Amino acid sequence: MDGDGKDAGTAMTVAVAVGVGDGAVTRRRSGVKVRWTAAMRATFFAHLACNCNVTAAAAAIGVQPSQVHYQRRISKPFAAEWQRMIDAGYLLLEMRMIGHAMAGGGGTVAGDSAGVEPLAYDEAFKLLNLYRARREGRVRSRGPAQVVATREQADAAILAKLDALAARKARAAGETPA
């Protein structure tokens, strides 16, 4: 059992040692299940807290972003830690921007040796505003809301298609549909 109470030893699970920091990280192809180790989680969350960049944090442990998003969907403890690290990362970004402004500004908010990447001030400001808007529920959705058919609607649509296929088959055979 892993830390989420799920069986980590399924037949499709691939256990690959990930060498963190020694350049030995290998990319796992998407669609292959990943066995999450404590070291992988710690490294992923450390990178996520530093940069709020899921793609970069996933690359740091050698997995695809889709694999970390999948882990977030299936594991509530992972999702909770993810949110804590995103919150910490945006707090760090805000502090970096304040320090940047106090130091006289410029076009780029400097990074540091702990893995925090430099970021253009305008981009940092937009990211921080977008994060706050999402957290406060002020972000508009992209496009129309997704509509999911009810079971009855799906059954009716399938039956209508079957009736149409039967009628076409009957016409092709020269019969009148019943």
trRosetta pair geometry for C-beta under 8 A, 3 or more apart (Angstrom, degrees):
i j d omega theta_ij theta_ji phi_ij phi_ji
1 5 6.1 -13 -171 -140 119 32
1 6 6.9 141 -150 70 72 24
1 7 6.2 -52 -97 -94 60 49
1 8 6.9 111 -159 -1 15 91
2 5 7.6 -58 70 10 62 18
2 6 5.7 -14 41 62 101 78
2 7 7.8 110 0 -164 84 7
2 8 4.2 91 -43 -50 108 123
2 35 7.6 -169 -80 -161 134 76
2 36 6.5 82 -163 64 149 92
3 36 7.9 -78 29 98 106 113
3 38 7.5 103 -39 -85 136 84
3 41 7.8 -25 34 -38 149 163
3 77 6.8 -109 129 89 101 151
4 74 7.7 81 148 121 159 87
4 75 4.3 -76 -115 -130 151 110
4 76 7.7 139 -145 39 105 65
4 77 5.7 -156 -105 36 83 116
4 78 6.6 -30 -80 -23 130 102
6 74 7.5 27 -60 144 159 117
6 75 7.4 -96 -5 -90 131 98
7 10 6.2 104 108 -51 101 82
8 13 6.1 130 171 -150 60 167
8 35 5.2 87 -180 -136 111 97
8 36 7.6 -118 -122 40 126 68
9 13 6.4 -125 -142 45 18 142
10 13 4.7 109 58 -20 77 104
10 33 6.9 7 70 81 120 165
12 32 7.5 -153 166 -150 91 58
12 33 5.1 90 116 13 95 123
13 33 4.8 -68 -104 100 57 122
13 34 7.6 -7 -151 111 78 5
13 35 5.0 76 175 -62 115 99
14 28 6.9 159 82 -137 136 127
14 32 5.2 -3 6 168 137 115
14 33 6.4 144 11 74 78 66
14 34 6.9 -35 61 -104 87 43
14 35 6.8 -146 80 -5 39 95
15 35 4.6 -16 -96 35 74 146
16 26 6.7 -97 166 64 138 114
16 28 6.5 175 30 -80 151 113
16 34 7.9 -61 31 -136 102 79
16 35 7.8 146 18 41 60 96
16 62 7.5 -111 108 112 127 137
18 24 7.5 157 -171 102 41 88
18 25 5.6 30 -161 -118 91 76
18 26 7.5 -133 -112 33 74 71
18 37 7.5 -169 31 33 105 125
18 39 7.2 -174 71 103 100 114
18 40 5.9 82 43 -88 142 99
18 43 7.9 -135 114 45 129 154
18 61 5.6 35 166 -169 162 70
18 62 5.1 -164 -126 28 116 131
19 22 4.4 -60 153 54 119 113
19 23 7.3 -17 101 61 119 38
19 24 3.1 34 48 64 134 121
19 25 6.4 -127 63 -56 68 57
20 25 7.1 54 -98 -71 45 108
20 39 6.2 -151 -7 162 136 112
20 40 7.9 -173 -61 -93 123 49
20 43 4.9 -134 -125 -92 145 152
20 60 7.4 39 -136 159 94 86
20 61 7.0 -20 -94 -108 102 68
25 59 7.8 95 129 163 145 56
25 60 7.2 -121 -109 174 168 29
25 61 6.7 -159 -137 -172 126 17
25 62 3.8 -157 -178 -62 92 110
26 62 5.3 54 66 -156 37 135
27 59 7.7 -23 -98 -131 99 69
27 62 5.5 -139 -88 -164 36 72
27 63 7.4 146 -149 -97 58 15
27 64 7.2 73 -172 -60 95 74
28 32 5.3 -121 172 72 107 122
28 34 6.0 145 70 -88 168 105
28 62 6.3 85 -12 138 83 86
28 63 5.2 -9 38 -116 112 65
28 64 6.5 -104 80 -11 79 87
28 67 6.8 42 82 -46 121 164
29 32 5.6 79 69 -2 76 118
29 64 7.2 26 -177 -37 23 130
30 64 4.4 -40 -80 41 85 173
30 66 5.1 44 -134 54 115 135
30 67 6.8 -146 -122 -44 65 93
32 67 7.9 -20 71 -95 65 129
34 40 7.8 -163 157 167 121 164
34 63 5.4 -2 -88 -114 159 134
34 67 5.2 70 -6 -179 132 133
34 71 7.4 -54 65 -60 114 122
36 40 5.3 -133 -154 80 66 130
36 41 5.8 68 172 -56 112 95
36 71 6.4 92 -56 -127 141 143
36 78 7.9 -14 158 -98 177 134
37 40 4.6 101 52 3 77 101
37 41 7.1 -141 93 -3 42 85
38 41 5.8 -54 -150 37 33 111
38 42 6.2 32 154 -19 66 108
39 42 5.8 -55 -145 38 30 111
39 43 6.2 26 158 -15 65 109
40 43 6.0 -60 -146 41 27 107
40 44 6.0 27 157 -19 65 110
40 61 4.8 91 -149 -157 84 138
40 63 7.9 62 -164 -17 126 127
41 44 5.8 -58 -145 38 27 110
41 45 6.1 16 163 -10 65 111
41 78 7.6 -113 -127 -117 114 93
41 81 7.6 25 -176 110 110 159
42 45 6.2 -61 -143 42 24 103
42 46 6.1 28 157 -22 63 109
43 46 5.7 -54 -144 34 29 113
43 47 6.4 25 158 -14 63 106
43 60 5.8 -153 153 127 106 113
43 61 5.3 137 94 -79 121 103
44 47 6.1 -63 -154 39 27 106
44 48 6.1 26 152 -20 66 111
44 57 5.1 80 -159 164 65 104
44 58 7.1 34 -129 -87 105 43
44 60 6.8 163 -97 74 51 110
44 61 5.1 -37 -67 -18 91 141
44 68 6.6 177 -157 -118 140 131
45 48 5.3 -51 -140 38 35 115
45 49 6.2 36 159 -20 66 104
45 57 7.7 66 -70 -162 17 135
45 81 5.9 -52 -108 151 138 114
45 82 7.6 -119 -108 -92 92 47
45 85 4.8 -139 -160 -81 84 151
46 49 6.0 -56 -148 36 27 108
46 50 6.5 26 153 -19 62 108
46 115 7.5 59 139 69 99 157
47 50 5.7 -57 -148 35 32 111
47 51 6.3 -25 173 27 68 108
47 53 7.5 -72 152 65 94 84
47 56 6.2 -146 168 116 121 89
47 57 3.7 161 99 -114 115 78
47 60 4.6 171 -62 17 160 160
47 61 7.9 -146 14 -25 141 92
47 115 6.5 -94 -111 156 69 140
48 51 7.2 -88 -138 57 20 72
48 52 6.6 53 -177 -104 61 30
48 53 7.5 -148 -120 52 51 44
48 54 6.8 28 -113 -95 101 55
48 57 4.3 22 -62 -92 75 160
48 82 7.0 -74 161 -140 163 65
48 85 4.4 57 102 134 114 134
48 86 6.7 -53 161 -67 108 63
48 89 6.3 -98 144 -50 60 141
49 52 7.8 26 -136 -61 15 62
49 85 4.3 -95 -67 -158 85 88
49 86 8.0 -103 -96 -55 54 22
49 88 4.6 -13 -141 93 104 119
49 89 4.8 -155 -154 -65 35 87
49 92 7.0 94 163 -7 75 143
50 89 6.6 -19 45 -117 13 98
50 92 7.1 -77 -133 105 34 164
50 114 6.7 -155 -119 118 128 92
50 115 4.8 -1 177 103 170 102
50 116 4.9 -133 -174 -83 97 69
50 117 7.8 97 136 -3 104 74
51 56 5.7 -28 91 74 150 142
51 57 7.1 -172 60 -52 107 92
51 89 6.6 -33 64 -150 18 126
51 115 7.3 -94 -33 139 108 88
51 116 6.5 171 -71 -132 77 53
51 117 5.5 41 -111 16 122 105
52 86 5.8 82 -127 -138 93 68
52 89 3.8 157 -60 130 89 141
52 90 6.1 69 -79 -59 147 72
52 93 6.7 -35 -2 -38 135 133
52 127 7.3 133 91 171 142 132
52 131 7.8 -45 -164 -87 156 137
53 56 3.9 35 108 23 121 114
53 57 6.2 155 89 -17 65 86
53 117 7.7 4 -1 24 146 136
54 57 5.7 -58 -143 40 30 110
54 58 6.1 32 157 -21 66 107
54 65 5.5 84 128 -138 103 107
54 68 6.3 -169 -171 88 101 136
54 69 7.4 56 174 -62 146 89
55 58 5.9 -55 -148 36 27 110
55 59 6.4 27 153 -18 62 107
55 65 5.0 -35 -99 -72 65 130
56 59 5.6 -53 -146 37 32 112
56 60 6.5 42 151 -30 63 101
56 117 7.6 -92 -149 -21 170 142
57 60 5.6 -47 -153 24 33 118
57 61 7.4 7 157 1 61 101
57 68 7.2 94 100 -113 104 174
58 61 6.6 -74 -159 46 33 91
58 63 5.1 -93 -169 80 88 80
58 64 6.3 -12 162 138 137 14
58 65 4.6 -158 10 -82 164 56
58 67 7.0 131 -147 58 121 93
58 68 4.9 -127 -93 -9 107 133
59 62 7.3 42 -167 -77 35 28
63 67 4.4 -100 169 72 118 139
63 68 6.2 124 100 -43 126 89
64 67 4.8 102 61 -4 79 102
64 68 7.8 -156 95 0 48 80
65 68 5.9 -57 -153 37 42 104
65 69 6.2 40 151 -18 72 107
66 69 5.5 -55 -145 40 34 113
66 70 6.2 42 152 -25 66 103
67 70 5.6 -46 -146 32 32 115
67 71 6.6 35 152 -19 61 102
68 71 5.5 -47 -148 35 38 114
68 72 6.4 43 149 -23 64 102
69 72 5.5 -51 -150 33 34 115
69 73 6.6 36 151 -21 64 103
70 73 5.7 -55 -152 33 33 111
70 74 6.4 9 159 -4 67 111
71 74 6.3 -67 -142 45 29 96
71 75 5.6 -17 175 19 69 121
71 78 5.2 -92 146 149 95 164
72 75 6.9 -73 -120 54 17 83
72 78 5.7 -129 -101 117 47 107
72 79 4.8 99 -166 -91 74 80
72 82 5.4 13 -116 -28 114 164
73 79 7.5 92 -71 -74 17 122
74 78 7.9 25 73 42 66 133
75 78 3.6 56 96 14 120 115
75 79 6.3 167 92 -15 63 83
76 79 5.5 -54 -143 38 33 112
76 80 6.2 35 157 -22 66 104
77 80 5.7 -52 -146 35 32 112
77 81 6.4 29 156 -15 65 105
78 81 5.9 -57 -148 39 30 108
78 82 6.2 40 149 -27 64 106
79 82 5.3 -48 -147 31 32 119
79 83 6.6 31 155 -18 63 102
80 83 5.9 -54 -153 34 31 109
80 84 6.6 32 150 -18 64 105
81 84 5.5 -53 -149 37 36 114
81 85 6.2 33 154 -17 68 106
82 85 6.0 -61 -151 38 27 107
82 86 6.3 27 153 -19 65 106
83 86 5.6 -51 -144 36 33 111
83 87 6.3 36 155 -19 65 105
84 87 5.8 -55 -150 37 29 112
84 88 6.3 29 152 -17 64 107
85 88 5.5 -51 -143 39 34 112
85 89 6.1 39 153 -24 65 105
86 89 5.6 -53 -146 35 30 114
86 90 6.5 23 157 -13 64 104
86 131 7.8 -171 162 -139 101 119
87 90 6.2 -58 -148 39 28 103
87 91 6.4 30 152 -19 63 107
88 91 5.6 -55 -149 37 32 114
88 92 6.3 36 151 -21 65 104
89 92 5.5 -51 -149 35 32 114
89 93 6.4 35 150 -21 64 103
90 93 5.2 -44 -144 34 39 117
90 94 6.4 44 153 -21 64 99
90 127 7.8 -149 -118 135 94 97
90 128 6.4 137 -160 -119 97 72
90 131 4.8 -173 -120 154 147 165
91 94 5.7 -50 -150 34 32 113
91 95 6.5 32 150 -17 63 105
92 95 5.7 -55 -149 38 32 111
92 96 6.3 35 152 -21 66 105
92 116 7.2 -131 152 -114 130 133
93 96 5.6 -53 -147 35 31 113
93 97 6.4 31 153 -20 64 105
93 119 7.7 -16 -135 47 103 157
93 124 6.0 -169 -173 -159 108 100
93 127 6.8 -83 174 100 160 121
93 128 5.9 -162 117 -79 123 103
94 97 5.7 -55 -149 35 31 111
94 98 6.5 32 152 -19 65 103
94 128 6.1 119 -81 -131 81 133
95 98 5.6 -51 -147 35 34 111
95 99 6.3 33 154 -16 65 106
96 99 5.7 -56 -148 40 31 111
96 100 6.1 37 151 -25 65 107
96 109 5.3 85 141 174 111 126
96 110 7.8 -146 -166 62 108 61
96 116 7.3 -170 -86 167 145 143
96 119 8.0 78 117 40 143 116
96 124 7.4 -106 94 -156 113 147
97 100 5.4 -49 -144 34 32 117
97 101 6.4 32 155 -18 64 103
97 109 6.0 -50 -90 -106 62 143
97 121 7.3 116 -128 -141 92 81
97 124 5.6 176 -82 134 113 131
97 125 7.0 123 -132 -78 144 71
97 128 6.9 -50 -17 -40 157 156
98 101 5.9 -54 -149 36 30 108
98 102 6.3 27 153 -16 65 109
99 102 5.6 -57 -143 40 31 110
99 103 6.1 26 157 -17 66 111
100 103 5.9 -62 -147 39 26 108
100 105 6.3 66 148 -112 83 41
100 106 7.2 -109 -173 42 99 87
100 109 4.6 -71 -73 -117 153 84
100 110 7.1 166 -99 14 100 78
100 121 6.7 -174 139 -105 150 107
101 105 5.8 24 -121 -75 48 83
105 121 7.2 26 -160 -97 83 161
106 121 7.2 156 90 -37 53 133
107 120 6.4 -33 159 -143 80 80
107 121 6.0 -135 -170 9 31 109
108 118 5.3 22 170 173 117 116
108 119 6.9 156 -159 80 74 29
108 120 5.7 -52 -104 -103 70 46
108 121 6.5 -129 -93 -29 16 81
109 118 6.5 169 85 -158 55 65
109 119 5.0 -12 56 64 105 83
109 120 7.5 46 13 125 81 6
109 121 5.5 120 -36 -87 89 67
109 124 5.1 30 6 -33 142 161
110 118 5.5 -37 -142 -109 33 98
111 116 4.7 -178 -156 104 78 72
111 117 4.8 -54 -100 -169 137 15
111 118 4.0 -91 -20 -48 96 61
111 119 7.5 103 -67 -13 87 72
112 115 7.8 -11 80 37 77 35
112 116 4.8 34 33 48 88 110
119 123 5.7 -121 175 84 94 113
119 124 4.7 108 117 -65 124 103
119 127 7.9 -51 177 14 146 144
120 123 4.3 79 68 10 96 109
120 124 6.8 -167 87 -11 46 86
121 124 5.6 -55 -146 36 31 113
121 125 6.3 32 155 -20 66 106
122 125 5.8 -55 -149 35 30 112
122 126 6.4 28 154 -17 64 106
123 126 5.7 -55 -147 38 32 110
123 127 6.2 34 154 -20 66 107
124 127 5.7 -54 -147 37 29 112
124 128 6.3 28 156 -18 64 108
125 128 5.9 -55 -147 37 28 110
125 129 6.4 25 156 -15 63 108
126 129 5.9 -59 -147 40 30 108
126 130 6.1 29 156 -19 66 108
127 130 5.8 -57 -145 38 28 110
127 131 6.3 32 155 -21 64 106
128 131 5.7 -51 -147 34 30 114
128 132 6.5 28 155 -16 63 106
129 132 5.8 -55 -148 38 32 110
129 133 6.2 32 154 -20 66 107
130 133 5.7 -54 -145 37 31 112
130 134 6.3 31 156 -18 65 105
130 139 7.2 57 -159 -94 72 125
131 134 5.9 -57 -150 36 28 109
131 135 6.3 26 155 -17 64 110
132 135 5.7 -57 -146 39 30 111
132 136 6.1 13 160 -5 66 113
133 136 6.1 -67 -144 48 27 100
133 138 4.3 -93 -158 73 81 102
133 139 4.9 105 129 -60 106 85
134 137 7.6 37 -176 -72 29 27
134 138 7.7 -87 -55 49 21 68
134 139 5.0 4 -87 -14 65 137
141 145 6.5 51 100 -81 163 71
144 147 7.9 -19 132 -23 112 97
149 153 4.1 -130 -168 92 99 123
149 154 4.8 125 116 -56 128 84
149 157 7.2 -39 -158 -3 160 138
150 153 4.7 97 51 7 76 102
150 154 7.0 -143 92 -3 40 87
151 154 5.8 -57 -149 39 31 110
151 155 6.2 32 154 -19 66 107
152 155 5.7 -53 -145 37 30 111
152 156 6.3 31 155 -20 64 107
153 156 5.7 -54 -146 37 30 111
153 157 6.3 30 155 -19 64 106
154 157 5.8 -55 -147 36 31 111
154 158 6.4 30 154 -19 65 106
155 158 5.8 -56 -147 37 30 110
155 159 6.3 28 156 -16 66 108
156 159 5.9 -55 -145 39 29 109
156 160 6.3 32 155 -21 64 106
157 160 5.7 -53 -147 34 30 113
157 161 6.5 31 153 -18 63 105
158 161 5.8 -55 -152 36 32 111
158 162 6.4 31 151 -18 65 106
159 162 5.6 -53 -146 37 34 112
159 163 6.3 37 154 -20 66 103
160 163 5.7 -52 -148 35 31 112
160 164 6.4 32 152 -19 64 105
161 164 5.6 -55 -148 37 32 112
161 165 6.3 33 153 -19 66 105
162 165 5.6 -53 -147 37 32 112
162 166 6.3 33 154 -19 65 105
163 166 5.7 -54 -147 36 31 111
163 167 6.3 30 154 -19 65 106
164 167 5.8 -54 -147 37 31 111
164 168 6.3 30 155 -18 64 107
165 168 5.8 -55 -146 38 30 110
165 169 6.2 31 155 -19 65 108
166 169 5.7 -55 -146 37 30 112
166 170 6.3 31 154 -20 64 107
166 177 6.6 105 121 -135 89 113
167 170 5.7 -54 -146 36 31 112
167 171 6.4 31 154 -19 64 104
167 177 4.3 -20 -118 -80 76 154
168 171 5.7 -52 -147 35 32 110
168 172 6.3 32 153 -20 64 106
169 172 5.7 -54 -149 36 31 112
169 173 6.4 22 153 -12 64 109
170 173 5.8 -62 -148 43 31 106
170 175 4.5 -84 -169 78 86 100
170 176 6.8 -2 150 130 124 11
170 177 4.4 138 68 -82 155 73
170 178 7.6 -164 -108 -5 158 71
171 174 7.6 47 -178 -71 32 20
171 175 7.5 -99 -72 60 24 58
171 177 7.2 -28 -46 -41 79 99
